[in-house]
């Protein structure tokens, strides 16, 4: 190859490299803008549906509301994609300040779900305050209605991925629920529970305490 051919090949390579570089720079600029724009769209939709939403609550994907949308969200928090809130006629859901509800989680209230501040909820968690009534074998289950009891979850609670919280449960402040656990009874404050059904496996203590 002569020098002119070599220079031409090098120039074409440089142009291709420059084009890729320009696209990369453009992507770095427009990508965050695109994501920010979508965040505002999803957040606006949450505000349009829920009864009350704090000023610093952001949605990072579609969030769904079924039923009456009687949902109150605290001053600051993050909702990730495909979170679902369901409230029936007398049902309500209240979450305190500074919360995170991760993708795919479901909260369903026929009575009341009340959660304190600083909630950390992993992906695909289910919190339901009702069960189907099913004891009458002469009637289809779907015709027997629901048995509902409120759920109370304290502040600074971490609920791991895939956990299930059943009706009538109270979870104390600072408790930790392991991934894929099924919680069907009261959990005292600062205790760590895991399993199906969940059982106590430990307790949180202050660093440096005896």
C-alpha positions as CSV (number, residue, x, y, z in Angstrom):
1,X,0.0,0.0,0.0
2,X,1.4,3.4,-0.9
3,X,1.6,6.4,1.4
4,X,-1.6,8.0,0.0
5,X,-3.5,4.8,0.6
6,X,-2.2,4.5,4.1
7,X,-3.2,8.1,4.8
8,X,-6.7,7.5,3.4
9,X,-7.2,4.4,5.4
10,X,-6.0,6.2,8.6
11,X,-8.3,9.1,7.9
12,X,-11.3,6.9,7.4
13,X,-10.4,5.1,10.7
14,X,-10.1,8.4,12.5
15,X,-13.5,9.5,11.2
16,X,-15.1,6.3,12.4
17,X,-13.4,6.7,15.8
18,X,-14.5,10.3,16.0
19,X,-18.1,9.4,15.1
20,X,-18.2,6.8,17.9
21,X,-16.7,9.3,20.3
22,X,-19.2,11.9,19.4
23,X,-22.1,9.5,19.9
24,X,-20.6,8.4,23.2
25,X,-20.4,12.0,24.4
26,X,-23.9,12.7,23.2
27,X,-25.1,9.6,25.1
28,X,-23.4,10.8,28.2
29,X,-25.2,14.1,27.9
30,X,-28.7,13.1,26.8
31,X,-28.9,9.8,28.9
32,X,-29.2,11.6,32.3
33,X,-31.6,14.1,30.8
34,X,-33.8,11.4,29.4
35,X,-33.8,9.5,32.7
36,X,-34.6,12.7,34.6
37,X,-37.4,13.6,32.3
38,X,-39.0,10.2,32.7
39,X,-38.6,10.4,36.5
40,X,-40.6,13.6,36.5
41,X,-43.3,12.1,34.4
42,X,-43.6,9.0,36.6
43,X,-43.6,11.2,39.7
44,X,-46.3,13.5,38.4
45,X,-48.5,10.4,37.7
46,X,-48.0,9.3,41.3
47,X,-49.1,12.8,42.6
48,X,-52.1,12.7,40.3
49,X,-53.4,9.4,41.7
50,X,-52.5,9.2,45.4
51,X,-54.4,11.1,48.1
52,X,-51.3,12.9,49.4
53,X,-47.6,12.8,48.2
54,X,-44.7,14.6,49.8
55,X,-42.7,17.2,47.9
56,X,-39.6,15.0,47.6
57,X,-41.1,11.7,46.5
58,X,-39.8,10.4,43.2
59,X,-40.9,7.5,41.0
60,X,-38.3,5.8,38.8
61,X,-40.7,3.8,36.6
62,X,-44.5,3.2,36.4
63,X,-46.3,3.0,39.7
64,X,-49.9,1.6,39.7
65,X,-52.9,2.3,41.8
66,X,-56.0,0.1,42.0
67,X,-59.2,0.9,43.8
68,X,-59.7,4.1,45.7
69,X,-56.0,5.2,45.7
70,X,-56.3,6.2,49.4
71,X,-52.6,6.3,49.7
72,X,-50.5,8.8,51.7
73,X,-46.8,9.0,51.1
74,X,-44.4,11.0,53.4
75,X,-42.2,14.0,52.6
76,X,-39.3,12.1,50.9
77,X,-39.1,8.7,49.3
78,X,-38.3,6.6,46.2
79,X,-40.7,4.3,44.3
80,X,-39.2,2.0,41.7
81,X,-40.9,0.5,38.6
82,X,-44.0,-1.6,38.9
83,X,-44.9,-0.9,42.5
84,X,-48.6,-1.5,43.0
85,X,-50.8,0.1,45.6
86,X,-54.3,-1.4,46.1
87,X,-56.9,0.1,48.4
88,X,-60.5,-1.1,48.7
89,X,-63.4,1.1,49.9
90,X,-62.4,1.2,53.6
91,X,-58.7,0.6,53.0
92,X,-55.8,3.0,53.4
93,X,-52.1,2.9,53.1
94,X,-49.8,5.4,54.9
95,X,-46.0,5.5,54.6
96,X,-43.8,7.9,56.6
97,X,-40.9,10.0,55.5
98,X,-37.7,8.9,53.8
99,X,-38.8,5.6,52.4
100,X,-37.8,3.3,49.6
101,X,-40.2,0.8,48.0
102,X,-38.3,-1.3,45.4
103,X,-39.5,-2.6,42.1
104,X,-42.4,-5.1,41.8
105,X,-43.6,-4.7,45.4
106,X,-47.3,-4.8,46.3
107,X,-49.2,-3.2,49.1
108,X,-52.9,-4.1,49.3
109,X,-55.3,-2.7,52.0
110,X,-58.9,-3.7,52.7
111,X,-58.4,-2.2,56.2
112,X,-55.2,-0.2,56.9
113,X,-51.5,-0.5,56.3
114,X,-49.5,1.9,58.4
115,X,-45.7,2.2,58.0
116,X,-43.3,4.6,59.9
117,X,-40.3,6.6,58.7
118,X,-37.1,5.2,57.0
119,X,-38.7,2.2,55.4
120,X,-36.4,0.0,53.3
121,X,-38.5,-2.4,51.2
122,X,-36.7,-4.8,48.7
123,X,-38.0,-6.0,45.4
124,X,-41.2,-8.1,45.0
125,X,-42.4,-7.7,48.7
126,X,-46.1,-8.4,49.3
127,X,-47.9,-6.6,52.1
128,X,-51.6,-7.7,52.4
129,X,-54.0,-7.0,55.2
130,X,-56.6,-9.5,54.1
131,X,-57.2,-13.1,53.2
132,X,-60.0,-14.9,51.3
133,X,-62.6,-16.5,53.6
134,X,-62.6,-20.2,52.5
135,X,-64.1,-22.5,55.1
136,X,-67.5,-23.0,53.6
137,X,-67.0,-25.9,51.1
138,X,-70.5,-25.5,49.7
139,X,-69.7,-22.1,48.1
140,X,-66.9,-21.0,45.8
141,X,-64.1,-19.2,47.6
142,X,-64.5,-16.1,45.5
143,X,-68.0,-15.6,46.9
144,X,-67.1,-15.8,50.6
145,X,-65.5,-12.4,51.0
146,X,-62.4,-11.3,52.8
147,X,-61.1,-11.4,56.4
148,X,-59.1,-8.2,57.0
149,X,-57.0,-7.0,59.9
150,X,-54.7,-3.9,59.9
151,X,-50.9,-4.1,59.5
152,X,-48.7,-1.9,61.5
153,X,-45.0,-1.5,60.6
154,X,-42.7,0.7,62.7
155,X,-39.9,3.1,61.7
156,X,-36.4,2.0,60.4
157,X,-37.6,-1.4,59.2
158,X,-35.8,-3.3,56.5
159,X,-38.0,-5.9,54.6
160,X,-35.9,-8.1,52.3
161,X,-36.6,-9.1,48.8
162,X,-39.6,-11.3,48.2
163,X,-40.9,-11.2,51.8
164,X,-44.7,-11.7,52.5
165,X,-46.3,-9.7,55.3
166,X,-49.8,-11.1,56.2
167,X,-52.9,-9.6,57.8
168,X,-52.9,-8.4,61.4
169,X,-49.1,-8.3,61.7
170,X,-47.2,-5.7,63.8
171,X,-43.5,-5.2,63.2
172,X,-41.6,-3.1,65.7
173,X,-39.2,-0.2,65.1
174,X,-35.8,-1.2,63.8
175,X,-36.8,-4.8,62.9
176,X,-35.2,-6.7,59.9
177,X,-37.1,-9.2,57.8
178,X,-35.0,-11.7,55.7
179,X,-35.6,-12.3,52.0
180,X,-38.5,-14.6,51.1
181,X,-39.8,-14.7,54.6
182,X,-43.5,-15.2,55.5
183,X,-44.4,-13.0,58.5
184,X,-47.6,-14.2,60.2
185,X,-47.1,-12.9,63.8
186,X,-45.9,-9.9,65.7
187,X,-42.2,-9.1,65.5
188,X,-40.7,-7.1,68.4
189,X,-38.6,-4.0,67.9
190,X,-34.9,-4.4,66.8
191,X,-35.2,-8.2,66.2
192,X,-34.1,-10.0,63.0
193,X,-36.5,-12.6,61.6
194,X,-36.3,-14.9,58.6
195,X,-37.9,-18.1,57.2
196,X,-41.3,-19.4,56.2
197,X,-42.9,-19.0,58.6
198,X,-40.5,-16.3,59.9
199,X,-38.8,-16.9,63.2
200,X,-36.3,-15.0,65.3
201,X,-32.7,-15.4,64.2
202,X,-31.0,-12.5,65.9
203,X,-31.2,-9.0,67.4
204,X,-29.8,-5.6,66.4
205,X,-27.5,-4.0,69.0
206,X,-25.7,-0.6,69.1
207,X,-22.1,-0.8,67.9
208,X,-19.8,-0.8,70.9
209,X,-22.5,-1.8,73.4
210,X,-21.9,-4.7,75.8
